[in-house]
Amino acid sequence: MGLPRRAGDPAELRKSLKPLLEKRRRARINESLSQLKGLILSLLGRESSHFSKLEKADILEMTVRFLQELPASSCPTAAPSE
């Protein structure tokens, strides 16, 4: 049996904060996906009420497809570095 850890032990602190940090990370991802869904549906001229149950993968695939189909002239190109 090991020795009891001190309350200020960094490993214990990390262990107790991990679920909270993961919850915040997932909330940020979900919020961004929600915003992306609204943007992509409006750009495609589709009503979001018909697409209320889109999966996260569907939203990302629609966005990738939309960006791939943009004319090359509307995408800024990176200037070559010297």
ROSERO-709808 format. One record per residue: residue number from 1; residue in one letter; x, y, z of N, C-alpha, C in turn. Coordinates in nm, 3 decimals. Each point is the difference from the previous one (the first is absolute). Layout:
<atoms>
NUM|A|X|Y|Z|X|Y|Z|X|Y|Z
...
</atoms>
This chain:
<atoms>
1|M|0.085|-0.119|0.000|-0.085|0.119|0.000|0.088|0.124|0.000
2|G|-0.029|0.097|-0.085|0.084|0.118|-0.014|-0.028|0.104|0.106
3|L|0.088|0.095|0.005|-0.016|0.111|0.093|-0.112|0.091|-0.050
4|P|-0.075|0.061|0.091|-0.104|0.095|-0.043|0.065|0.121|-0.068
5|R|-0.062|0.045|-0.103|0.055|0.114|-0.075|-0.044|0.130|0.065
6|R|0.084|0.100|-0.017|-0.035|0.133|0.051|-0.109|0.061|-0.088
7|A|-0.078|0.087|0.057|-0.111|0.064|-0.073|0.052|0.082|-0.118
8|G|0.120|0.054|0.009|0.055|0.085|-0.105|0.082|-0.075|-0.102
9|D|-0.006|-0.130|-0.002|0.078|-0.081|-0.093|-0.043|0.030|-0.144
10|P|0.093|0.038|-0.086|-0.036|0.036|-0.138|-0.068|-0.115|-0.076
11|A|0.040|-0.122|0.024|-0.061|-0.114|-0.069|-0.147|-0.014|0.040
12|E|-0.030|0.016|0.126|-0.139|-0.008|0.047|-0.082|0.116|-0.056
13|L|0.061|0.117|-0.002|-0.070|0.118|-0.053|-0.035|-0.022|-0.147
14|R|0.097|-0.049|-0.079|-0.025|-0.027|-0.141|-0.111|-0.104|-0.017
15|K|0.006|-0.102|0.084|-0.099|-0.107|-0.008|-0.141|0.051|0.030
16|S|-0.010|0.090|0.096|-0.132|0.052|0.035|-0.050|0.104|-0.101
17|L|0.092|0.070|-0.068|-0.040|0.101|-0.097|-0.028|-0.057|-0.139
18|K|0.051|-0.120|-0.028|-0.013|-0.056|-0.133|-0.145|-0.009|-0.048
19|P|-0.094|-0.052|0.080|-0.139|-0.005|-0.049|-0.059|0.138|-0.029
20|L|0.035|0.098|0.082|-0.050|0.136|-0.022|0.057|0.059|-0.129
21|L|0.129|-0.019|-0.021|0.063|0.052|-0.122|-0.056|-0.069|-0.124
22|E|-0.024|-0.130|0.009|-0.057|-0.074|-0.112|-0.142|0.049|-0.030
23|K|-0.077|0.026|0.102|-0.137|0.051|-0.017|0.002|0.136|-0.070
24|R|0.093|0.086|0.040|0.011|0.132|-0.064|0.045|-0.014|-0.146
25|R|0.094|-0.090|-0.025|0.050|-0.021|-0.136|-0.114|-0.048|-0.090
26|R|-0.078|-0.096|0.048|-0.113|-0.051|-0.078|-0.105|0.108|-0.023
27|A|-0.023|0.084|0.099|-0.097|0.109|-0.015|0.046|0.098|-0.107
28|R|0.130|0.030|-0.003|0.055|0.090|-0.104|-0.016|-0.060|-0.138
29|I|0.029|-0.130|-0.012|-0.013|-0.068|-0.129|-0.146|0.004|-0.046
30|N|-0.092|-0.033|0.090|-0.141|-0.002|-0.036|-0.052|0.138|-0.038
31|E|0.045|0.103|0.070|-0.042|0.136|-0.032|0.052|0.041|-0.138
32|S|0.125|-0.033|-0.028|0.057|0.033|-0.131|-0.070|-0.075|-0.111
33|L|-0.033|-0.126|0.024|-0.072|-0.078|-0.101|-0.140|0.056|-0.023
34|S|-0.063|0.047|0.105|-0.132|0.060|-0.014|0.007|0.128|-0.085
35|Q|0.101|0.081|0.025|0.019|0.121|-0.080|0.032|-0.034|-0.144
36|L|0.085|-0.099|-0.019|0.038|-0.043|-0.134|-0.122|-0.052|-0.077
37|K|-0.085|-0.073|0.069|-0.122|-0.052|-0.062|-0.087|0.116|-0.050
38|G|-0.020|0.101|0.083|-0.079|0.115|-0.041|0.060|0.073|-0.119
39|L|0.132|0.015|0.002|0.068|0.069|-0.110|-0.010|-0.078|-0.130
40|I|0.030|-0.129|0.007|0.004|-0.079|-0.123|-0.139|-0.016|-0.060
41|L|-0.101|-0.017|0.084|-0.136|-0.014|-0.053|-0.047|0.129|-0.065
42|S|0.036|0.114|0.060|-0.041|0.127|-0.061|0.075|0.024|-0.131
43|L|0.126|-0.039|-0.007|0.077|0.017|-0.124|-0.051|-0.093|-0.110
44|L|-0.051|-0.115|0.039|-0.054|-0.094|-0.098|-0.146|0.030|-0.033
45|G|-0.058|0.099|0.068|-0.138|0.037|-0.025|-0.100|-0.103|0.050
46|R|0.037|-0.068|0.106|-0.090|-0.101|0.056|-0.053|0.049|0.134
47|E|-0.121|-0.040|0.029|-0.064|0.042|0.125|0.043|-0.093|0.113
48|S|0.048|0.057|0.109|0.053|-0.083|0.109|-0.107|-0.082|0.070
49|S|-0.126|0.039|-0.012|-0.106|-0.078|0.066|-0.012|-0.140|-0.062
50|H|0.035|-0.013|-0.128|-0.005|-0.131|-0.065|0.122|-0.086|0.035
51|F|0.103|0.061|0.054|0.124|-0.069|0.029|0.034|0.006|0.149
52|S|-0.100|-0.009|0.085|0.023|0.014|0.144|0.076|-0.118|0.060
53|K|-0.003|-0.116|-0.065|0.064|-0.119|0.056|0.126|-0.042|-0.075
54|L|0.072|0.095|-0.058|0.124|-0.034|-0.068|0.103|-0.049|0.101
55|E|0.071|-0.104|-0.036|0.109|-0.047|0.086|0.121|0.090|-0.020
56|K|0.089|-0.003|0.096|0.120|0.083|-0.006|0.081|-0.031|-0.125
57|A|0.012|-0.127|-0.033|0.074|-0.039|-0.121|-0.065|0.057|-0.125
58|D|-0.133|0.003|-0.004|-0.072|0.056|-0.115|0.032|0.148|-0.017
59|I|0.002|0.072|0.110|0.030|0.144|-0.004|0.140|0.022|-0.055
60|L|0.096|-0.077|0.050|0.138|0.013|-0.048|0.013|-0.038|-0.146
61|E|-0.066|-0.108|-0.043|0.006|-0.041|-0.140|-0.061|0.105|-0.092
62|M|-0.113|0.058|0.040|-0.063|0.103|-0.081|0.092|0.121|-0.013
63|T|0.067|0.034|0.108|0.090|0.115|-0.002|0.119|-0.025|-0.089
64|V|0.060|-0.118|0.011|0.115|-0.035|-0.084|-0.040|0.002|-0.147
65|R|-0.114|-0.060|-0.031|-0.048|-0.003|-0.139|-0.022|0.141|-0.051
66|F|-0.061|0.086|0.082|-0.026|0.138|-0.040|0.131|0.073|-0.029
67|L|0.097|-0.017|0.088|0.128|0.070|-0.018|0.076|-0.053|-0.120
68|Q|-0.010|-0.129|-0.027|0.067|-0.057|-0.117|-0.061|0.051|-0.130
69|E|-0.128|0.031|0.003|-0.069|0.045|-0.122|0.011|0.150|-0.023
70|L|0.058|0.073|0.094|0.018|0.144|-0.020|0.094|0.022|-0.118
71|P|-0.029|0.101|-0.081|0.093|0.030|-0.110|0.137|0.037|0.055
72|A|0.102|-0.044|-0.067|0.137|0.025|0.045|0.029|0.149|0.014
73|S|-0.067|0.084|-0.081|0.026|0.143|0.003|-0.051|0.066|0.128
74|S|-0.097|-0.064|0.067|-0.054|0.060|0.122|0.078|-0.039|0.125
75|C|0.095|-0.091|-0.016|0.083|-0.043|0.113|0.133|0.073|-0.007
76|P|0.035|0.072|0.107|0.129|0.068|-0.002|0.113|-0.105|0.007
77|T|0.104|0.027|-0.078|0.114|-0.090|0.002|0.108|0.058|0.087
78|A|0.074|-0.088|0.061|0.108|0.045|0.089|0.115|0.051|-0.086
79|A|0.055|0.110|0.040|0.115|0.055|-0.071|0.121|-0.087|0.028
80|P|0.080|-0.027|-0.101|0.119|-0.083|0.023|0.097|0.072|0.093
81|S|0.055|-0.075|0.090|0.097|0.060|0.094|0.136|0.007|-0.064
82|E|0.071|0.104|0.030|0.133|0.019|-0.060|0.108|-0.042|0.094
</atoms>
